[in-house]
Amino acid sequence: MCAVADLCTAMEPKPKESPKAPPPKVSPEQKEPRPTERRRLKDGGRARIFSWIYAAIFGILIVNIFMMWRGADSNEVSYSTLLQQIEDGYVESLMIVNDKRIDGVYSDQAVEEGRVSVKSGRSGPLGGSSSEGRFRSTKTASHDLVAVLNAYNAAHPEHRVEFKVAHQESWFGGAMGWILGLCLLVALWVFLLRRMNPGSQVLNIGKNKAVLFDSLQGKVVTFDDVAGLVEAKEEVAEVVEFLQNPKKFTKLGGVLPKGVLLVGPPGTGKTLMGKAVAGEAGVPFFSLSGSDFVEMFVGVGAARVRDLFKQAKEKAPCIIFVDEVDAIGRSRGRNMMMGGNDERENTLNQLLVEMDGFNTDKGVIIMAATNRPDVLDSALLRPGRFDRQIMIDRPDRMERAEIFKVHTRVLVLHTDVNHEVLASQTPGFAGAEIANVCNEAALLAARQDKEAIAMVDFEKAIDRTIGGLEKKNKLIKPEEKRIVAYHEAGHAIAGWYLKHTDPVIKVSIVPRGLAALGYAQSLPDERYITTREAFLDQMTMMIGGRVAEEIVFGQLSTGAQNDLERITKTAYAMVIDFGMSDKVGHVSFNVMYGRKDMPVFDKPYSQRLAETIDEEVRVLIDEVRRRAFALLEAKREKLEELAQLLLDQEVLGPADLVHVLGERPYGEYVTVNGPPRVAAAENAHSASESPATVDGPIASEDPVAENGQAAAEEPAGGDGPVASEAAVTDGNGREAEASDLAAR
């Protein structure tokens, strides 16, 4: 029985299961609104608020119009007529408002008999008709109407005129006065806030200050305007090409770089490269400075970073260019007080999160420029944030020639201008300094009313950029001028006859700059290696001026202070940085070169070794002094002849030097306005050696200034040590440093 029951149960038709309802679809309105939708909703809320404000103002105007309409219903009666009608008994009641306006009603009998003229009834603004018998008049200020009414009521008690005196104010006029006054106060407050520092604007304090390239006006800079920098331009151009043609790279699995850091000395074209990217990219380009994030209020910098990336993500793909990023990218934890809160660190933390954090969106490329990569935080420099670090160094001779061609495109040039010669005369110059030379040459030519800029104008501009303004009217005693002439002649002869020195192309005893009384300018080649012999030759040339003074005058002067300072720094660099001393050994403490202008408070060696270093430095300086004495004693006649010619002409060029000193025995001598003179002793390459470290940075030589400017100017003369300090300068007028002999 149980089996049969189970079979019957199995045979019974099963009820059809209702299909499962599909999951409810989420409408676009129910999804989380996008930024544009949130902005639209926010704008809609503001529109509703303004709609209510407009409706309230419209209602006030309607009520005021209605009140004015009611007042316009009455008949207008002159005051003299009103007085006569009162005497005739036609007036039933009066109301004197503010002792000026009179509202009254005629008696029914006077209206019915037609003794007074009244207007016919007409419909009002809300329908209905206006009442008849009403009138309005204006009282004169000098007449006493109340006395007239009292006299009439006393004389005619059976026809008394009921009158009232009221004082009313216009509520609409009072309200408008208050509203206008309040609006003026608010407008003044907003105006004062906007006139103050932008950081004081409370409503916009967290907004970023980035400038969108689309809104910039003026000439668009492209890669054609960036001369030289071939390798750096290729790296940056690849990023632009990735944005314009991403399939070329993504088909092989490549991804877009997130960050590009441009590193290089000042004036080499980092910001110019950013402008070129903005002109070539074809995508939105945001440009701002690192200091735009710095603010005195807590949290403002981080808020501006968030706002910048929010705006950039809405326009992705795009590029953000941050100039001088070291303003916010300095290493964290430096110079921070215990328990303090550094606002710069908060800004940097927000920047790190936005560049490569948990919720990082793609399509936003960060380009930054700095000349202080050593102070940047390591977390900012890692791959994933700045995937590429592009070094933009000082241009070489060929690149300088291209830069000269770019900056002289708009100038009117004479046919004798040679860009190759200009490039050879400006070793170590950056792009900004070359642009300054071109502009100075144009100004000098215009000052003399020339039709075109000649080569001599460029030479004067280079001398002015290196040594400063020429001071022809500076009064110098004859004996001091003679000392300066022999001093500079000693530099020139030592540099002419030594193997590892650069050829001297100009000697002058015309004062320049702040304190330089004369200079000897040499022309270095592009060099990368420095030997001990090259250092000794350069130091011999430096001390040649002091030795010439001792030989001729038998006394010392303060004119060699700058020479001695550079010789001392060079000797210490040889001993403690480059390991060129047998007693100290092959060690490098990186003190003179690595720290540059910073004072040395702690020495990484013992006191005993310090004494050995001082002794070795003194030995080196004595050695080069003996070499200079021997050379100048052997060339005493040339020294006298060159000094006398300097006293006569004040400035000697390459032709004068060759005439007095003969052919240069070493290397290739390049004249300023002529073909090179090949040395008789050996070929050009044998004399091209220059100082550098084997495993260190690029080297240069004695005349090189701090930033690598290699036009050497040896100072001389003066009443004190300051008289010669400013003679050797770079393009920015900074004093040359011998500790930088190993880097250009």
LOTOR-421259 format. One record per residue (C-alpha): x, y, z; residue in three letters. Coordinates in steps of 0.2 Angstrom, whole numbers, padded with zeros to 4 digits, always signed. Layout:
XYZala;...
END
This chain:
+0000+0000+0000met;+0014+0012+0004cys;+0022+0008-0012ala;+0006+0012-0022val;+0003+0028-0013ala;+0021+0034-0016asp;+0018+0029-0035leu;+0002+0039-0035cys;+0010+0054-0027thr;+0025+0053-0039ala;+0012+0053-0054met;+0003+0068-0048glu;+0007+0083-0058pro;+0019+0095-0049lys;+0014+0113-0048pro;+0024+0124-0059lys;+0037+0134-0051glu;+0036+0152-0054ser;+0051+0158-0062pro;+0063+0168-0052lys;+0061+0187-0054ala;+0076+0195-0061pro;+0086+0206-0050pro;+0079+0224-0050pro;+0088+0235-0062lys;+0096+0250-0054val;+0091+0265-0064ser;+0104+0278-0068pro;+0096+0290-0056glu;+0098+0277-0042gln;+0117+0275-0045lys;+0129+0286-0036glu;+0130+0302-0046pro;+0145+0306-0055arg;+0155+0322-0052pro;+0146+0331-0066thr;+0129+0325-0060glu;+0133+0331-0042arg;+0138+0348-0049arg;+0122+0348-0059arg;+0112+0344-0043leu;+0121+0357-0033lys;+0118+0370-0046asp;+0099+0365-0046gly;+0098+0368-0028gly;+0106+0385-0030arg;+0094+0389-0044ala;+0079+0385-0033arg;+0085+0396-0019ile;+0087+0411-0031phe;+0069+0407-0038ser;+0062+0409-0021trp;+0071+0425-0019ile;+0065+0432-0035tyr;+0047+0427-0031ala;+0048+0436-0015ala;+0054+0452-0023ile;+0040+0451-0036phe;+0027+0449-0023gly;+0033+0465-0014ile;+0032+0474-0030leu;+0015+0468-0034ile;+0009+0473-0016val;+0017+0490-0018asn;+0008+0493-0035ile;-0008+0488-0028phe;-0006+0501-0014met;-0002+0514-0027met;-0017+0509-0037trp;-0028+0512-0022arg;-0021+0529-0020gly;-0023+0533-0038ala;-0042+0530-0037asp;-0046+0547-0028ser;-0050+0564-0037asn;-0036+0576-0036glu;-0042+0593-0030val;-0031+0609-0028ser;-0029+0616-0010tyr;-0038+0633-0014ser;-0053+0623-0021thr;-0053+0612-0006leu;-0054+0627+0006leu;-0069+0634-0004gln;-0078+0618-0004gln;-0076+0617+0015ile;-0084+0634+0017glu;-0098+0629+0005asp;-0101+0613+0016gly;-0097+0600+0003tyr;-0084+0591+0013val;-0090+0577+0025glu;-0073+0571+0032ser;-0055+0574+0030leu;-0038+0565+0035met;-0022+0575+0036ile;-0008+0563+0034val;+0010+0569+0039asn;+0004+0588+0038asp;+0005+0587+0019lys;-0007+0575+0011arg;-0026+0576+0013ile;-0038+0562+0010asp;-0056+0567+0010gly;-0074+0562+0006val;-0088+0573-0001tyr;-0105+0573+0006ser;-0118+0563-0003asp;-0129+0578-0006gln;-0115+0588-0014ala;-0111+0573-0025val;-0130+0569-0030glu;-0133+0588-0034glu;-0118+0589-0044gly;-0110+0603-0035arg;-0093+0594-0035val;-0085+0585-0050ser;-0080+0567-0046val;-0074+0553-0058lys;-0085+0539-0063ser;-0082+0522-0054gly;-0069+0510-0062arg;-0063+0493-0059ser;-0048+0491-0048gly;-0033+0479-0051pro;-0041+0465-0042leu;-0059+0468-0049gly;-0073+0478-0041gly;-0076+0497-0043ser;-0069+0511-0033ser;-0080+0521-0022ser;-0086+0538-0027glu;-0085+0555-0018gly;-0067+0552-0013arg;-0054+0566-0016phe;-0036+0570-0013arg;-0026+0586-0011ser;-0010+0593-0005thr;-0008+0605+0009lys;+0004+0620+0009thr;+0016+0620+0023ala;+0013+0637+0030ser;-0006+0636+0031his;-0015+0630+0047asp;-0029+0619+0040leu;-0034+0613+0058val;-0038+0631+0063ala;-0049+0633+0048val;-0058+0617+0051leu;-0061+0621+0070asn;-0068+0638+0065ala;-0080+0631+0052tyr;-0086+0617+0064asn;-0089+0631+0077ala;-0099+0641+0065ala;-0109+0627+0057his;-0112+0614+0071pro;-0126+0606+0060glu;-0113+0603+0046his;-0097+0598+0055arg;-0082+0591+0046val;-0075+0576+0054glu;-0056+0577+0052phe;-0041+0567+0059lys;-0023+0570+0059val;-0011+0555+0056ala;+0007+0552+0054his;+0012+0537+0042gln;+0028+0531+0035glu;+0031+0522+0018ser;+0035+0504+0023trp;+0041+0500+0006phe;+0053+0514+0005gly;+0060+0510+0022gly;+0062+0492+0018ala;+0071+0496+0002met;+0082+0508+0011gly;+0088+0495+0023trp;+0090+0482+0009ile;+0100+0494-0001leu;+0111+0498+0013gly;+0114+0480+0018leu;+0118+0476+0000cys;+0131+0490-0001leu;+0139+0483+0015leu;+0140+0466+0008val;+0147+0472-0008ala;+0160+0482+0001leu;+0165+0467+0012trp;+0167+0456-0004val;+0177+0469-0013phe;+0189+0471+0002leu;+0191+0452+0003leu;+0196+0451-0015arg;+0208+0465-0014arg;+0217+0456+0000met;+0229+0442-0001asn;+0222+0427-0011pro;+0225+0416+0004gly;+0213+0427+0014ser;+0198+0422+0002gln;+0189+0410+0013val;+0178+0404+0000leu;+0192+0400-0013asn;+0206+0396-0001ile;+0206+0378-0006gly;+0205+0380-0024lys;+0221+0376-0035asn;+0230+0390-0044lys;+0234+0380-0060ala;+0233+0389-0077val;+0225+0378-0090leu;+0235+0380-0106phe;+0219+0382-0117asp;+0216+0399-0109ser;+0234+0405-0111leu;+0237+0419-0123gln;+0252+0423-0134gly;+0264+0413-0145lys;+0264+0394-0143val;+0281+0386-0140val;+0285+0370-0149thr;+0299+0358-0149phe;+0306+0368-0164asp;+0309+0382-0152asp;+0320+0371-0140val;+0337+0370-0148ala;+0350+0357-0142gly;+0344+0345-0128leu;+0342+0331-0141val;+0341+0317-0129glu;+0330+0325-0117ala;+0318+0331-0131lys;+0316+0313-0137glu;+0311+0307-0120glu;+0298+0321-0117val;+0292+0319-0135ala;+0289+0301-0132glu;+0277+0305-0118val;+0268+0317-0130val;+0267+0304-0144glu;+0260+0291-0131phe;+0245+0303-0128leu;+0242+0307-0146gln;+0244+0289-0152asn;+0243+0277-0138pro;+0240+0261-0148lys;+0258+0262-0155lys;+0263+0257-0137phe;+0249+0248-0129thr;+0249+0235-0143lys;+0265+0229-0136leu;+0259+0230-0118gly;+0267+0247-0113gly;+0258+0259-0101val;+0258+0277-0100leu;+0272+0284-0088pro;+0264+0292-0073lys;+0278+0306-0070gly;+0292+0314-0078val;+0305+0324-0068leu;+0316+0337-0077leu;+0332+0340-0068val;+0346+0352-0072gly;+0356+0368-0067pro;+0347+0385-0068pro;+0344+0392-0085gly;+0346+0376-0095thr;+0328+0375-0102gly;+0317+0365-0090lys;+0303+0377-0090thr;+0305+0380-0109leu;+0303+0361-0111met;+0287+0361-0101gly;+0280+0375-0112lys;+0285+0365-0128ala;+0276+0350-0121val;+0261+0361-0118ala;+0261+0367-0136gly;+0264+0350-0143glu;+0253+0339-0132ala;+0236+0342-0139gly;+0228+0338-0122val;+0223+0349-0108pro;+0239+0355-0099phe;+0239+0362-0082phe;+0254+0373-0077ser;+0258+0380-0059leu;+0272+0382-0047ser;+0277+0372-0032gly;+0275+0388-0021ser;+0256+0389-0026asp;+0253+0375-0014phe;+0262+0383+0001val;+0250+0393+0012glu;+0250+0399+0030met;+0234+0390+0034phe;+0233+0372+0039val;+0227+0360+0027gly;+0226+0372+0012val;+0240+0364+0003gly;+0233+0347+0003ala;+0216+0354-0002ala;+0223+0362-0017arg;+0232+0346-0022val;+0215+0337-0021arg;+0206+0350-0031asp;+0220+0350-0044leu;+0219+0332-0047phe;+0200+0332-0046lys;+0200+0345-0060gln;+0213+0335-0070ala;+0204+0319-0069lys;+0188+0327-0076glu;+0199+0332-0091lys;+0209+0316-0093ala;+0220+0312-0102pro;+0230+0328-0097cys;+0247+0334-0091ile;+0251+0343-0075ile;+0267+0353-0075phe;+0274+0358-0058val;+0288+0370-0059asp;+0301+0371-0044glu;+0293+0356-0036val;+0306+0356-0022asp;+0296+0369-0014ala;+0284+0355-0008ile;+0294+0340-0012gly;+0308+0342+0001arg;+0312+0327+0011ser;+0301+0324+0026arg;+0308+0325+0044gly;+0321+0339+0041arg;+0321+0354+0052asn;+0305+0348+0061met;+0302+0353+0079met;+0297+0339+0092met;+0278+0337+0091gly;+0277+0350+0077gly;+0266+0349+0062asn;+0274+0353+0046asp;+0261+0359+0033glu;+0273+0356+0019arg;+0274+0337+0024glu;+0255+0336+0023asn;+0255+0344+0006thr;+0268+0331+0001leu;+0259+0317+0008asn;+0243+0321-0002gln;+0253+0323-0018leu;+0261+0306-0015leu;+0244+0298-0013val;+0236+0307-0028glu;+0251+0301-0039met;+0251+0283-0034asp;+0239+0279-0020gly;+0225+0266-0017phe;+0213+0275-0028asn;+0224+0282-0042thr;+0216+0285-0059asp;+0225+0284-0075lys;+0227+0297-0088gly;+0235+0311-0078val;+0254+0313-0081ile;+0264+0324-0069ile;+0279+0334-0076met;+0290+0343-0063ala;+0306+0353-0064ala;+0319+0356-0051thr;+0337+0361-0050asn;+0338+0353-0032arg;+0335+0335-0034pro;+0346+0331-0019asp;+0333+0338-0007val;+0318+0329-0014leu;+0310+0315-0004asp;+0314+0298-0009ser;+0296+0292-0010ala;+0293+0306-0023leu;+0307+0300-0034leu;+0303+0281-0034arg;+0296+0273-0050pro;+0277+0273-0050gly;+0277+0292-0046arg;+0291+0299-0057phe;+0295+0285-0069asp;+0307+0295-0079arg;+0321+0307-0073gln;+0327+0317-0087ile;+0344+0326-0085met;+0344+0343-0094ile;+0363+0348-0093asp;+0372+0363-0100arg;+0374+0362-0119pro;+0390+0358-0128asp;+0398+0368-0142arg;+0387+0361-0156met;+0371+0363-0145glu;+0376+0381-0141arg;+0378+0385-0159ala;+0360+0379-0162glu;+0354+0389-0147ile;+0362+0404-0155phe;+0353+0401-0171lys;+0336+0400-0162val;+0339+0416-0152his;+0346+0426-0167thr;+0331+0422-0179arg;+0322+0438-0175val;+0338+0449-0175leu;+0346+0458-0189val;+0363+0451-0191leu;+0378+0457-0200his;+0386+0445-0213thr;+0402+0442-0202asp;+0392+0434-0187val;+0397+0416-0185asn;+0387+0405-0174his;+0401+0392-0172glu;+0413+0405-0166val;+0401+0412-0154leu;+0398+0394-0147ala;+0416+0392-0145ser;+0418+0408-0135gln;+0404+0404-0123thr;+0409+0387-0115pro;+0398+0383-0100gly;+0384+0395-0105phe;+0366+0389-0102ala;+0352+0393-0114gly;+0346+0408-0103ala;+0364+0415-0103glu;+0365+0414-0122ile;+0348+0422-0124ala;+0355+0436-0113asn;+0371+0438-0124val;+0360+0440-0139cys;+0349+0453-0131asn;+0364+0463-0125glu;+0372+0462-0142ala;+0356+0469-0150ala;+0355+0483-0136leu;+0374+0488-0139leu;+0371+0489-0158ala;+0356+0499-0156ala;+0365+0511-0144arg;+0377+0515-0158gln;+0363+0517-0171asp;+0369+0502-0182lys;+0359+0494-0195glu;+0364+0477-0191ala;+0372+0467-0176ile;+0390+0463-0180ala;+0402+0451-0172met;+0410+0464-0162val;+0394+0467-0153asp;+0392+0449-0148phe;+0410+0449-0142glu;+0407+0465-0131lys;+0391+0456-0125ala;+0400+0441-0120ile;+0413+0451-0110asp;+0399+0461-0102arg;+0390+0445-0097thr;+0406+0437-0090ile;+0415+0451-0082gly;+0402+0464-0079gly;+0400+0482-0085leu;+0415+0491-0092glu;+0421+0506-0082lys;+0432+0517-0093lys;+0430+0532-0082asn;+0437+0524-0066lys;+0451+0534-0059leu;+0467+0523-0056ile;+0484+0529-0051lys;+0498+0526-0064pro;+0508+0515-0052glu;+0493+0504-0049glu;+0489+0503-0067lys;+0507+0497-0070arg;+0505+0484-0057ile;+0489+0478-0065val;+0497+0477-0082ala;+0512+0466-0076tyr;+0500+0456-0066his;+0489+0452-0081glu;+0504+0449-0092ala;+0511+0436-0080gly;+0494+0427-0082his;+0495+0428-0101ala;+0513+0421-0102ile;+0510+0407-0090ala;+0494+0402-0099gly;+0503+0404-0116trp;+0518+0393-0114tyr;+0511+0379-0102leu;+0504+0363-0110lys;+0488+0360-0100his;+0481+0377-0100thr;+0468+0385-0111asp;+0474+0397-0125pro;+0473+0415-0119val;+0462+0425-0132ile;+0461+0442-0123lys;+0470+0452-0110val;+0463+0469-0103ser;+0467+0481-0090ile;+0450+0490-0092val;+0441+0489-0075pro;+0425+0479-0076arg;+0411+0474-0063gly;+0412+0478-0045leu;+0430+0477-0042ala;+0440+0469-0056ala;+0454+0480-0062leu;+0459+0468-0076gly;+0457+0451-0083tyr;+0465+0438-0094ala;+0452+0428-0104gln;+0455+0410-0110ser;+0445+0399-0121leu;+0443+0381-0114pro;+0438+0366-0125asp;+0425+0354-0121glu;+0434+0342-0109arg;+0431+0328-0097tyr;+0447+0322-0090ile;+0459+0330-0077thr;+0476+0325-0073thr;+0488+0330-0059arg;+0499+0339-0072glu;+0484+0348-0079ala;+0480+0354-0061phe;+0498+0360-0058leu;+0498+0369-0075asp;+0482+0378-0071gln;+0488+0383-0053met;+0504+0389-0061thr;+0494+0401-0073met;+0484+0407-0058met;+0499+0412-0048ile;+0508+0419-0063gly;+0501+0437-0059gly;+0508+0437-0041arg;+0525+0430-0047val;+0526+0443-0060ala;+0523+0457-0047glu;+0537+0450-0036glu;+0549+0449-0051ile;+0546+0466-0057val;+0542+0476-0042phe;+0550+0466-0028gly;+0534+0467-0017gln;+0517+0460-0015leu;+0500+0468-0017ser;+0482+0463-0013thr;+0478+0461-0032gly;+0481+0442-0031ala;+0469+0438-0017gln;+0456+0429-0028asn;+0470+0420-0037asp;+0477+0413-0020leu;+0460+0409-0014glu;+0457+0398-0030arg;+0474+0390-0029ile;+0471+0385-0011thr;+0454+0377-0015lys;+0462+0368-0030thr;+0476+0361-0019ala;+0465+0355-0005tyr;+0453+0347-0018ala;+0468+0338-0026met;+0473+0331-0009val;+0457+0327+0000ile;+0445+0324-0014asp;+0455+0317-0029phe;+0468+0307-0020gly;+0483+0316-0029met;+0495+0316-0014ser;+0507+0302-0009asp;+0507+0305+0009lys;+0488+0306+0011val;+0485+0292-0001gly;+0472+0287-0013his;+0457+0293-0003val;+0442+0305-0006ser;+0434+0314+0008phe;+0423+0324-0003asn;+0424+0340+0007val;+0430+0353-0005met;+0420+0348-0020tyr;+0405+0340-0013gly;+0399+0353-0001arg;+0403+0369-0012lys;+0397+0384-0002asp;+0392+0375+0014met;+0404+0378+0028pro;+0414+0362+0035val;+0410+0360+0053phe;+0416+0342+0055asp;+0431+0334+0046lys;+0430+0316+0042pro;+0448+0313+0047tyr;+0459+0315+0062ser;+0469+0330+0067gln;+0486+0322+0063arg;+0480+0319+0045leu;+0473+0337+0044ala;+0491+0343+0048glu;+0498+0331+0034thr;+0485+0338+0022ile;+0490+0356+0026asp;+0508+0352+0024glu;+0504+0344+0007glu;+0494+0359+0001val;+0509+0370+0006arg;+0521+0359-0004val;+0509+0360-0020leu;+0508+0379-0019ile;+0527+0381-0017asp;+0530+0369-0031glu;+0519+0379-0043val;+0526+0395-0037arg;+0544+0389-0041arg;+0538+0384-0059arg;+0530+0401-0062ala;+0546+0410-0056phe;+0556+0399-0068ala;+0545+0402-0083leu;+0543+0421-0081leu;+0562+0423-0078glu;+0565+0414-0094ala;+0552+0425-0103lys;+0556+0441-0095arg;+0558+0451-0111glu;+0541+0445-0117lys;+0534+0450-0100leu;+0540+0468-0102glu;+0535+0469-0120glu;+0517+0463-0116leu;+0515+0474-0101ala;+0521+0489-0111gln;+0509+0485-0125leu;+0495+0483-0112leu;+0498+0500-0105leu;+0497+0508-0122asp;+0482+0499-0129gln;+0473+0493-0113glu;+0465+0478-0122val;+0475+0465-0132leu;+0467+0452-0144gly;+0473+0436-0152pro;+0482+0445-0166ala;+0492+0456-0153asp;+0496+0441-0142leu;+0503+0431-0157val;+0513+0446-0163his;+0521+0448-0146val;+0522+0430-0139leu;+0524+0420-0156gly;+0515+0404-0160glu;+0508+0395-0146arg;+0519+0380-0143pro;+0505+0368-0138tyr;+0488+0364-0145gly;+0477+0373-0157glu;+0475+0391-0155tyr;+0458+0398-0161val;+0457+0416-0165thr;+0441+0425-0163val;+0439+0431-0181asn;+0450+0420-0191gly;+0455+0402-0194pro;+0463+0392-0181pro;+0482+0392-0179arg;+0489+0375-0177val;+0503+0373-0165ala;+0521+0369-0170ala;+0525+0357-0156ala;+0511+0345-0157glu;+0494+0343-0164asn;+0478+0350-0157ala;+0473+0334-0147his;+0488+0333-0137ser;+0484+0349-0128ala;+0466+0346-0125ser;+0467+0337-0109glu;+0457+0345-0095ser;+0454+0341-0077pro;+0441+0329-0071ala;+0439+0314-0059thr;+0438+0297-0066val;+0423+0291-0057asp;+0416+0308-0053gly;+0407+0322-0062pro;+0413+0331-0077ile;+0429+0341-0075ala;+0434+0358-0080ser;+0448+0370-0077glu;+0454+0384-0067asp;+0445+0398-0076pro;+0429+0389-0074val;+0416+0398-0063ala;+0404+0389-0051glu;+0391+0385-0064asn;+0404+0379-0077gly;+0406+0396-0086gln;+0423+0393-0093ala;+0428+0410-0099ala;+0443+0413-0088ala;+0446+0430-0082glu;+0461+0433-0070glu;+0459+0448-0059pro;+0472+0460-0053ala;+0475+0476-0044gly;+0466+0486-0031gly;+0468+0493-0014asp;+0463+0478-0004gly;+0457+0460-0006pro;+0441+0465-0013val;+0449+0473-0028ala;+0451+0456-0037ser;+0437+0445-0030glu;+0424+0448-0044ala;+0435+0447-0059ala;+0432+0428-0062val;+0413+0427-0064thr;+0400+0416-0073asp;+0386+0422-0083gly;+0376+0427-0068asn;+0390+0437-0060gly;+0395+0424-0047arg;+0413+0423-0041glu;+0422+0408-0048ala;+0427+0394-0036glu;+0442+0383-0037ala;+0433+0369-0028ser;+0422+0367-0044asp;+0437+0364-0055leu;+0432+0346-0056ala;+0414+0349-0062ala;+0407+0359-0077arg;
END
